[in-house]
Amino acid sequence: MRNVTVSSRGKFGLILTAACLCLLAGWAVGAESTENPKDSWPSFRNGLQQQGVAGTKFPDKLQLLWAHKVDDPVTATAAIVKGKVYVGTLGGNVLCFNLKDGRLLWKYRSIESNDPEEFAPGFNAAATVAGDSVYIGDEDGVFHAINRETGELRWKVETQGEIVGGAAVVGPHVLVGSHDGSLYCFKTADGERVWEIHTEQPVNCSVAVVENFTFSTGCDGILRVIDINTGEENQALQLRIGSYVIASPAIMGEMLYVGNHDAQFMAINWKQNKIEWTYKAERRHFPYHSSAAVTDELVVVGNGDKRLHCLDRKTGEERWMFTTKGAVDGSPVIAGDRVFFGSADGKFYGVTLADGKRVFRHIDGRSFTASPAVAEGRLVIGSESGKIYCFGGK
């Protein structure tokens, strides 16, 4: 692996780390951090706490503004910052578009060769934009830092497994997990490795950050706490939460929200280290691959049972369900009084947040695995047909 120099700089406080779901903290959040600006979408779930809520004024009626066809499926979630869209494709390209008209501004390839016949590792991971860079990992385990203005490579480092989760930038560091079972911290300046924490199973999720603590659930179904100063696990704070977790967590205050592979969706008090409530649908029990969107009152999450579930955030009681004809593995986004999400039935939906009534639908014909990005009054999402769509008001 490249850039393996270890630095002892920084005090990180408590860190919880494991295989499938990661939350990190311990640095003061600075100007270069993956924060939640009011009218942008810089990372997978729009900010360090991954709440999946847009901070933009959104038109009442959506129309298709532009669509761009690429040669390969798009399963990665886009980032939107300052009038530009950044998104990876399974064909091995990271693309930058003008948000207003869909004009392609630059294209970055995961390998240096321009030979179209040479395999280029694809991008399943969401792009993260912070400072002057776009950070994104590929299916060969290479983590790329790309100049966001020019599309030129700044630096890259190799891990030993696929990277499917989005990164988090906190101060001068960028954090990302790999299927090689490690969670990495690199310097944003040059990719030098600051530290690496090895787990027993793949790290699948996008990294989230809250206060001075990091929480994680492993593929062994145990919530673990590790003191980063000593490298010792606090056995008294272990919490068993059932099956392994694929989705990324959403955080609000003391609460962490995530579903597991045993069809259980949980609200975990991360300060008291206990499960406050567990939701399991009455029938059709399927794993949660979708990450939740969270407001003060509600939690909205998709499931492999072909439904979007809306739950009371305090009690876990079901408020409403919306049924599609395919798995809802992508993650919903809340924009004002509506929720937007895609399904494996080849359709992209908008429903009312209050009662789940359908108010929008776009038919593509192929699965929507990616999640929407919403900023500057527009919504961008890619499909497995290879189309990248931009919706908004005219």
DOTOR-809541 format. One record per residue (C-alpha): x, z, y; residue number from 1. Coordinates in steps of 0.05 Angstrom, whole numbers. Layout:
% DOTOR-809541
<node X="X" Z="Z" Y="Y" pos="NUM"/>
...
% end
This chain:
% DOTOR-809541
<node X="0" Z="0" Y="0" pos="1"/>
<node X="24" Z="-16" Y="70" pos="2"/>
<node X="32" Z="33" Y="128" pos="3"/>
<node X="40" Z="95" Y="85" pos="4"/>
<node X="76" Z="140" Y="135" pos="5"/>
<node X="41" Z="206" Y="138" pos="6"/>
<node X="33" Z="242" Y="205" pos="7"/>
<node X="20" Z="316" Y="213" pos="8"/>
<node X="-11" Z="308" Y="282" pos="9"/>
<node X="-80" Z="335" Y="297" pos="10"/>
<node X="-123" Z="393" Y="275" pos="11"/>
<node X="-184" Z="371" Y="238" pos="12"/>
<node X="-221" Z="435" Y="221" pos="13"/>
<node X="-265" Z="435" Y="160" pos="14"/>
<node X="-273" Z="371" Y="121" pos="15"/>
<node X="-321" Z="356" Y="65" pos="16"/>
<node X="-300" Z="296" Y="25" pos="17"/>
<node X="-318" Z="261" Y="-39" pos="18"/>
<node X="-336" Z="197" Y="-72" pos="19"/>
<node X="-399" Z="165" Y="-49" pos="20"/>
<node X="-418" Z="193" Y="19" pos="21"/>
<node X="-373" Z="215" Y="76" pos="22"/>
<node X="-381" Z="252" Y="142" pos="23"/>
<node X="-320" Z="267" Y="184" pos="24"/>
<node X="-304" Z="308" Y="245" pos="25"/>
<node X="-251" Z="351" Y="277" pos="26"/>
<node X="-228" Z="307" Y="335" pos="27"/>
<node X="-258" Z="308" Y="404" pos="28"/>
<node X="-297" Z="244" Y="413" pos="29"/>
<node X="-260" Z="202" Y="464" pos="30"/>
<node X="-270" Z="136" Y="500" pos="31"/>
<node X="-248" Z="96" Y="440" pos="32"/>
<node X="-297" Z="129" Y="392" pos="33"/>
<node X="-355" Z="97" Y="356" pos="34"/>
<node X="-407" Z="129" Y="399" pos="35"/>
<node X="-480" Z="110" Y="412" pos="36"/>
<node X="-483" Z="73" Y="479" pos="37"/>
<node X="-553" Z="64" Y="505" pos="38"/>
<node X="-555" Z="-12" Y="499" pos="39"/>
<node X="-507" Z="-31" Y="444" pos="40"/>
<node X="-500" Z="-28" Y="368" pos="41"/>
<node X="-426" Z="-16" Y="354" pos="42"/>
<node X="-429" Z="5" Y="281" pos="43"/>
<node X="-471" Z="5" Y="217" pos="44"/>
<node X="-523" Z="56" Y="239" pos="45"/>
<node X="-509" Z="55" Y="313" pos="46"/>
<node X="-464" Z="115" Y="325" pos="47"/>
<node X="-426" Z="170" Y="292" pos="48"/>
<node X="-487" Z="208" Y="267" pos="49"/>
<node X="-517" Z="144" Y="236" pos="50"/>
<node X="-589" Z="156" Y="258" pos="51"/>
<node X="-608" Z="83" Y="256" pos="52"/>
<node X="-645" Z="85" Y="323" pos="53"/>
<node X="-638" Z="32" Y="377" pos="54"/>
<node X="-628" Z="53" Y="449" pos="55"/>
<node X="-652" Z="-11" Y="481" pos="56"/>
<node X="-716" Z="-34" Y="513" pos="57"/>
<node X="-748" Z="-81" Y="463" pos="58"/>
<node X="-800" Z="-137" Y="475" pos="59"/>
<node X="-871" Z="-127" Y="450" pos="60"/>
<node X="-871" Z="-195" Y="416" pos="61"/>
<node X="-812" Z="-220" Y="377" pos="62"/>
<node X="-793" Z="-294" Y="373" pos="63"/>
<node X="-736" Z="-329" Y="339" pos="64"/>
<node X="-685" Z="-344" Y="393" pos="65"/>
<node X="-630" Z="-375" Y="350" pos="66"/>
<node X="-605" Z="-381" Y="279" pos="67"/>
<node X="-536" Z="-398" Y="253" pos="68"/>
<node X="-524" Z="-425" Y="183" pos="69"/>
<node X="-460" Z="-407" Y="146" pos="70"/>
<node X="-437" Z="-430" Y="78" pos="71"/>
<node X="-443" Z="-363" Y="43" pos="72"/>
<node X="-491" Z="-304" Y="39" pos="73"/>
<node X="-491" Z="-251" Y="94" pos="74"/>
<node X="-501" Z="-181" Y="67" pos="75"/>
<node X="-462" Z="-143" Y="121" pos="76"/>
<node X="-495" Z="-111" Y="182" pos="77"/>
<node X="-474" Z="-139" Y="250" pos="78"/>
<node X="-448" Z="-103" Y="310" pos="79"/>
<node X="-472" Z="-119" Y="381" pos="80"/>
<node X="-430" Z="-99" Y="441" pos="81"/>
<node X="-430" Z="-128" Y="512" pos="82"/>
<node X="-466" Z="-193" Y="498" pos="83"/>
<node X="-428" Z="-209" Y="434" pos="84"/>
<node X="-447" Z="-206" Y="360" pos="85"/>
<node X="-395" Z="-190" Y="306" pos="86"/>
<node X="-412" Z="-200" Y="233" pos="87"/>
<node X="-376" Z="-213" Y="167" pos="88"/>
<node X="-396" Z="-261" Y="112" pos="89"/>
<node X="-384" Z="-264" Y="37" pos="90"/>
<node X="-345" Z="-328" Y="49" pos="91"/>
<node X="-288" Z="-287" Y="78" pos="92"/>
<node X="-301" Z="-297" Y="152" pos="93"/>
<node X="-315" Z="-251" Y="210" pos="94"/>
<node X="-355" Z="-288" Y="263" pos="95"/>
<node X="-365" Z="-273" Y="337" pos="96"/>
<node X="-425" Z="-303" Y="372" pos="97"/>
<node X="-452" Z="-304" Y="442" pos="98"/>
<node X="-514" Z="-260" Y="436" pos="99"/>
<node X="-553" Z="-301" Y="488" pos="100"/>
<node X="-550" Z="-369" Y="456" pos="101"/>
<node X="-516" Z="-362" Y="388" pos="102"/>
<node X="-454" Z="-401" Y="408" pos="103"/>
<node X="-396" Z="-387" Y="361" pos="104"/>
<node X="-338" Z="-357" Y="401" pos="105"/>
<node X="-287" Z="-346" Y="346" pos="106"/>
<node X="-278" Z="-341" Y="271" pos="107"/>
<node X="-229" Z="-297" Y="234" pos="108"/>
<node X="-211" Z="-308" Y="161" pos="109"/>
<node X="-192" Z="-253" Y="113" pos="110"/>
<node X="-130" Z="-291" Y="90" pos="111"/>
<node X="-79" Z="-328" Y="132" pos="112"/>
<node X="-87" Z="-394" Y="95" pos="113"/>
<node X="-133" Z="-446" Y="126" pos="114"/>
<node X="-142" Z="-482" Y="59" pos="115"/>
<node X="-218" Z="-482" Y="47" pos="116"/>
<node X="-206" Z="-486" Y="-28" pos="117"/>
<node X="-167" Z="-421" Y="-29" pos="118"/>
<node X="-208" Z="-359" Y="-44" pos="119"/>
<node X="-217" Z="-313" Y="15" pos="120"/>
<node X="-243" Z="-243" Y="1" pos="121"/>
<node X="-313" Z="-232" Y="29" pos="122"/>
<node X="-340" Z="-179" Y="75" pos="123"/>
<node X="-396" Z="-134" Y="50" pos="124"/>
<node X="-379" Z="-79" Y="100" pos="125"/>
<node X="-409" Z="-73" Y="169" pos="126"/>
<node X="-365" Z="-87" Y="229" pos="127"/>
<node X="-347" Z="-29" Y="275" pos="128"/>
<node X="-329" Z="-44" Y="347" pos="129"/>
<node X="-289" Z="6" Y="389" pos="130"/>
<node X="-238" Z="-3" Y="444" pos="131"/>
<node X="-207" Z="-73" Y="440" pos="132"/>
<node X="-218" Z="-82" Y="365" pos="133"/>
<node X="-266" Z="-99" Y="310" pos="134"/>
<node X="-253" Z="-58" Y="246" pos="135"/>
<node X="-277" Z="-83" Y="179" pos="136"/>
<node X="-258" Z="-79" Y="105" pos="137"/>
<node X="-262" Z="-134" Y="53" pos="138"/>
<node X="-278" Z="-139" Y="-21" pos="139"/>
<node X="-204" Z="-139" Y="-40" pos="140"/>
<node X="-193" Z="-72" Y="-6" pos="141"/>
<node X="-158" Z="-97" Y="57" pos="142"/>
<node X="-177" Z="-63" Y="121" pos="143"/>
<node X="-172" Z="-108" Y="183" pos="144"/>
<node X="-166" Z="-92" Y="257" pos="145"/>
<node X="-184" Z="-155" Y="297" pos="146"/>
<node X="-177" Z="-167" Y="371" pos="147"/>
<node X="-250" Z="-169" Y="394" pos="148"/>
<node X="-237" Z="-219" Y="450" pos="149"/>
<node X="-194" Z="-270" Y="414" pos="150"/>
<node X="-208" Z="-260" Y="340" pos="151"/>
<node X="-134" Z="-253" Y="326" pos="152"/>
<node X="-107" Z="-202" Y="275" pos="153"/>
<node X="-80" Z="-138" Y="306" pos="154"/>
<node X="-61" Z="-105" Y="240" pos="155"/>
<node X="-85" Z="-96" Y="169" pos="156"/>
<node X="-72" Z="-47" Y="113" pos="157"/>
<node X="-85" Z="-51" Y="38" pos="158"/>
<node X="-123" Z="-2" Y="-5" pos="159"/>
<node X="-132" Z="-8" Y="-80" pos="160"/>
<node X="-207" Z="-20" Y="-83" pos="161"/>
<node X="-264" Z="-57" Y="-49" pos="162"/>
<node X="-286" Z="-32" Y="19" pos="163"/>
<node X="-362" Z="-35" Y="28" pos="164"/>
<node X="-374" Z="20" Y="79" pos="165"/>
<node X="-367" Z="17" Y="154" pos="166"/>
<node X="-312" Z="52" Y="191" pos="167"/>
<node X="-316" Z="106" Y="245" pos="168"/>
<node X="-269" Z="110" Y="304" pos="169"/>
<node X="-255" Z="180" Y="331" pos="170"/>
<node X="-205" Z="184" Y="387" pos="171"/>
<node X="-140" Z="150" Y="366" pos="172"/>
<node X="-160" Z="146" Y="293" pos="173"/>
<node X="-204" Z="103" Y="249" pos="174"/>
<node X="-234" Z="129" Y="184" pos="175"/>
<node X="-256" Z="88" Y="125" pos="176"/>
<node X="-269" Z="97" Y="51" pos="177"/>
<node X="-249" Z="53" Y="-8" pos="178"/>
<node X="-271" Z="41" Y="-79" pos="179"/>
<node X="-201" Z="64" Y="-99" pos="180"/>
<node X="-229" Z="134" Y="-92" pos="181"/>
<node X="-195" Z="151" Y="-27" pos="182"/>
<node X="-217" Z="166" Y="44" pos="183"/>
<node X="-166" Z="142" Y="95" pos="184"/>
<node X="-148" Z="158" Y="166" pos="185"/>
<node X="-107" Z="106" Y="203" pos="186"/>
<node X="-81" Z="102" Y="274" pos="187"/>
<node X="-121" Z="52" Y="315" pos="188"/>
<node X="-58" Z="30" Y="350" pos="189"/>
<node X="-20" Z="1" Y="290" pos="190"/>
<node X="-55" Z="20" Y="225" pos="191"/>
<node X="-4" Z="74" Y="207" pos="192"/>
<node X="-34" Z="121" Y="156" pos="193"/>
<node X="-46" Z="191" Y="183" pos="194"/>
<node X="-74" Z="221" Y="119" pos="195"/>
<node X="-109" Z="203" Y="54" pos="196"/>
<node X="-157" Z="245" Y="14" pos="197"/>
<node X="-165" Z="224" Y="-58" pos="198"/>
<node X="-231" Z="233" Y="-95" pos="199"/>
<node X="-249" Z="221" Y="-168" pos="200"/>
<node X="-298" Z="165" Y="-155" pos="201"/>
<node X="-308" Z="106" Y="-106" pos="202"/>
<node X="-323" Z="120" Y="-34" pos="203"/>
<node X="-382" Z="75" Y="-20" pos="204"/>
<node X="-414" Z="99" Y="44" pos="205"/>
<node X="-402" Z="88" Y="118" pos="206"/>
<node X="-367" Z="145" Y="151" pos="207"/>
<node X="-407" Z="191" Y="196" pos="208"/>
<node X="-384" Z="246" Y="244" pos="209"/>
<node X="-416" Z="310" Y="269" pos="210"/>
<node X="-389" Z="369" Y="308" pos="211"/>
<node X="-326" Z="399" Y="277" pos="212"/>
<node X="-347" Z="391" Y="205" pos="213"/>
<node X="-346" Z="338" Y="151" pos="214"/>
<node X="-395" Z="337" Y="94" pos="215"/>
<node X="-395" Z="295" Y="32" pos="216"/>
<node X="-431" Z="288" Y="-34" pos="217"/>
<node X="-392" Z="261" Y="-93" pos="218"/>
<node X="-411" Z="217" Y="-151" pos="219"/>
<node X="-409" Z="280" Y="-192" pos="220"/>
<node X="-470" Z="304" Y="-153" pos="221"/>
<node X="-434" Z="363" Y="-120" pos="222"/>
<node X="-429" Z="377" Y="-46" pos="223"/>
<node X="-357" Z="398" Y="-34" pos="224"/>
<node X="-321" Z="431" Y="24" pos="225"/>
<node X="-245" Z="422" Y="33" pos="226"/>
<node X="-204" Z="457" Y="85" pos="227"/>
<node X="-159" Z="402" Y="111" pos="228"/>
<node X="-106" Z="452" Y="134" pos="229"/>
<node X="-95" Z="479" Y="64" pos="230"/>
<node X="-124" Z="424" Y="20" pos="231"/>
<node X="-164" Z="477" Y="-18" pos="232"/>
<node X="-237" Z="472" Y="-36" pos="233"/>
<node X="-283" Z="528" Y="-16" pos="234"/>
<node X="-317" Z="543" Y="-82" pos="235"/>
<node X="-369" Z="587" Y="-49" pos="236"/>
<node X="-397" Z="528" Y="-11" pos="237"/>
<node X="-408" Z="482" Y="-70" pos="238"/>
<node X="-479" Z="454" Y="-74" pos="239"/>
<node X="-507" Z="413" Y="-132" pos="240"/>
<node X="-552" Z="357" Y="-107" pos="241"/>
<node X="-565" Z="318" Y="-171" pos="242"/>
<node X="-543" Z="246" Y="-183" pos="243"/>
<node X="-490" Z="207" Y="-145" pos="244"/>
<node X="-503" Z="178" Y="-76" pos="245"/>
<node X="-494" Z="106" Y="-54" pos="246"/>
<node X="-529" Z="108" Y="14" pos="247"/>
<node X="-498" Z="132" Y="79" pos="248"/>
<node X="-522" Z="197" Y="111" pos="249"/>
<node X="-562" Z="205" Y="174" pos="250"/>
<node X="-550" Z="269" Y="214" pos="251"/>
<node X="-594" Z="305" Y="264" pos="252"/>
<node X="-573" Z="374" Y="287" pos="253"/>
<node X="-562" Z="419" Y="226" pos="254"/>
<node X="-595" Z="370" Y="179" pos="255"/>
<node X="-566" Z="315" Y="135" pos="256"/>
<node X="-614" Z="263" Y="104" pos="257"/>
<node X="-597" Z="220" Y="44" pos="258"/>
<node X="-625" Z="194" Y="-22" pos="259"/>
<node X="-591" Z="194" Y="-90" pos="260"/>
<node X="-591" Z="150" Y="-152" pos="261"/>
<node X="-644" Z="194" Y="-186" pos="262"/>
<node X="-698" Z="173" Y="-136" pos="263"/>
<node X="-693" Z="238" Y="-97" pos="264"/>
<node X="-689" Z="238" Y="-22" pos="265"/>
<node X="-661" Z="303" Y="7" pos="266"/>
<node X="-658" Z="342" Y="72" pos="267"/>
<node X="-595" Z="385" Y="69" pos="268"/>
<node X="-579" Z="439" Y="119" pos="269"/>
<node X="-505" Z="426" Y="128" pos="270"/>
<node X="-492" Z="491" Y="165" pos="271"/>
<node X="-525" Z="535" Y="112" pos="272"/>
<node X="-506" Z="489" Y="54" pos="273"/>
<node X="-575" Z="487" Y="22" pos="274"/>
<node X="-627" Z="435" Y="6" pos="275"/>
<node X="-687" Z="446" Y="51" pos="276"/>
<node X="-733" Z="397" Y="17" pos="277"/>
<node X="-733" Z="341" Y="-34" pos="278"/>
<node X="-780" Z="281" Y="-35" pos="279"/>
<node X="-795" Z="240" Y="-97" pos="280"/>
<node X="-850" Z="189" Y="-98" pos="281"/>
<node X="-907" Z="202" Y="-146" pos="282"/>
<node X="-893" Z="138" Y="-184" pos="283"/>
<node X="-843" Z="81" Y="-189" pos="284"/>
<node X="-779" Z="122" Y="-187" pos="285"/>
<node X="-720" Z="79" Y="-165" pos="286"/>
<node X="-651" Z="94" Y="-134" pos="287"/>
<node X="-640" Z="98" Y="-59" pos="288"/>
<node X="-591" Z="47" Y="-34" pos="289"/>
<node X="-622" Z="47" Y="36" pos="290"/>
<node X="-597" Z="94" Y="91" pos="291"/>
<node X="-649" Z="130" Y="131" pos="292"/>
<node X="-669" Z="123" Y="204" pos="293"/>
<node X="-685" Z="190" Y="236" pos="294"/>
<node X="-724" Z="213" Y="297" pos="295"/>
<node X="-744" Z="283" Y="320" pos="296"/>
<node X="-807" Z="279" Y="277" pos="297"/>
<node X="-797" Z="226" Y="224" pos="298"/>
<node X="-749" Z="200" Y="171" pos="299"/>
<node X="-757" Z="127" Y="149" pos="300"/>
<node X="-721" Z="99" Y="88" pos="301"/>
<node X="-726" Z="41" Y="40" pos="302"/>
<node X="-725" Z="46" Y="-36" pos="303"/>
<node X="-716" Z="3" Y="-97" pos="304"/>
<node X="-790" Z="15" Y="-112" pos="305"/>
<node X="-805" Z="-42" Y="-63" pos="306"/>
<node X="-831" Z="5" Y="-10" pos="307"/>
<node X="-812" Z="33" Y="57" pos="308"/>
<node X="-825" Z="108" Y="60" pos="309"/>
<node X="-840" Z="149" Y="123" pos="310"/>
<node X="-833" Z="224" Y="116" pos="311"/>
<node X="-844" Z="284" Y="160" pos="312"/>
<node X="-774" Z="307" Y="181" pos="313"/>
<node X="-791" Z="381" Y="178" pos="314"/>
<node X="-829" Z="384" Y="112" pos="315"/>
<node X="-812" Z="321" Y="73" pos="316"/>
<node X="-885" Z="305" Y="65" pos="317"/>
<node X="-904" Z="232" Y="62" pos="318"/>
<node X="-934" Z="203" Y="126" pos="319"/>
<node X="-943" Z="132" Y="102" pos="320"/>
<node X="-914" Z="77" Y="57" pos="321"/>
<node X="-908" Z="2" Y="67" pos="322"/>
<node X="-905" Z="-41" Y="5" pos="323"/>
<node X="-866" Z="-106" Y="-2" pos="324"/>
<node X="-854" Z="-151" Y="-63" pos="325"/>
<node X="-781" Z="-135" Y="-70" pos="326"/>
<node X="-732" Z="-77" Y="-67" pos="327"/>
<node X="-718" Z="-49" Y="2" pos="328"/>
<node X="-644" Z="-35" Y="-5" pos="329"/>
<node X="-626" Z="-51" Y="67" pos="330"/>
<node X="-631" Z="4" Y="119" pos="331"/>
<node X="-689" Z="5" Y="169" pos="332"/>
<node X="-680" Z="9" Y="244" pos="333"/>
<node X="-726" Z="44" Y="292" pos="334"/>
<node X="-736" Z="8" Y="359" pos="335"/>
<node X="-786" Z="42" Y="404" pos="336"/>
<node X="-852" Z="48" Y="367" pos="337"/>
<node X="-833" Z="0" Y="312" pos="338"/>
<node X="-790" Z="-2" Y="249" pos="339"/>
<node X="-754" Z="-65" Y="227" pos="340"/>
<node X="-725" Z="-78" Y="157" pos="341"/>
<node X="-714" Z="-132" Y="105" pos="342"/>
<node X="-734" Z="-137" Y="32" pos="343"/>
<node X="-710" Z="-172" Y="-30" pos="344"/>
<node X="-776" Z="-211" Y="-28" pos="345"/>
<node X="-743" Z="-256" Y="24" pos="346"/>
<node X="-781" Z="-229" Y="84" pos="347"/>
<node X="-761" Z="-191" Y="146" pos="348"/>
<node X="-814" Z="-142" Y="170" pos="349"/>
<node X="-834" Z="-102" Y="231" pos="350"/>
<node X="-884" Z="-44" Y="223" pos="351"/>
<node X="-911" Z="8" Y="270" pos="352"/>
<node X="-874" Z="75" Y="268" pos="353"/>
<node X="-939" Z="115" Y="274" pos="354"/>
<node X="-976" Z="88" Y="214" pos="355"/>
<node X="-936" Z="32" Y="180" pos="356"/>
<node X="-982" Z="-26" Y="201" pos="357"/>
<node X="-947" Z="-94" Y="197" pos="358"/>
<node X="-937" Z="-126" Y="265" pos="359"/>
<node X="-882" Z="-177" Y="249" pos="360"/>
<node X="-857" Z="-218" Y="191" pos="361"/>
<node X="-805" Z="-273" Y="184" pos="362"/>
<node X="-798" Z="-311" Y="119" pos="363"/>
<node X="-729" Z="-333" Y="97" pos="364"/>
<node X="-739" Z="-341" Y="22" pos="365"/>
<node X="-676" Z="-304" Y="1" pos="366"/>
<node X="-662" Z="-230" Y="0" pos="367"/>
<node X="-647" Z="-189" Y="62" pos="368"/>
<node X="-593" Z="-141" Y="39" pos="369"/>
<node X="-563" Z="-131" Y="108" pos="370"/>
<node X="-593" Z="-83" Y="159" pos="371"/>
<node X="-614" Z="-102" Y="229" pos="372"/>
<node X="-573" Z="-90" Y="292" pos="373"/>
<node X="-613" Z="-80" Y="355" pos="374"/>
<node X="-585" Z="-82" Y="426" pos="375"/>
<node X="-594" Z="-114" Y="494" pos="376"/>
<node X="-667" Z="-130" Y="478" pos="377"/>
<node X="-649" Z="-170" Y="415" pos="378"/>
<node X="-646" Z="-161" Y="340" pos="379"/>
<node X="-595" Z="-194" Y="295" pos="380"/>
<node X="-596" Z="-196" Y="219" pos="381"/>
<node X="-565" Z="-239" Y="165" pos="382"/>
<node X="-595" Z="-261" Y="99" pos="383"/>
<node X="-570" Z="-281" Y="31" pos="384"/>
<node X="-590" Z="-353" Y="48" pos="385"/>
<node X="-530" Z="-354" Y="94" pos="386"/>
<node X="-571" Z="-352" Y="158" pos="387"/>
<node X="-558" Z="-305" Y="216" pos="388"/>
<node X="-621" Z="-295" Y="258" pos="389"/>
<node X="-630" Z="-270" Y="328" pos="390"/>
<node X="-699" Z="-247" Y="350" pos="391"/>
<node X="-722" Z="-225" Y="419" pos="392"/>
<node X="-769" Z="-242" Y="476" pos="393"/>
<node X="-769" Z="-308" Y="515" pos="394"/>
% end
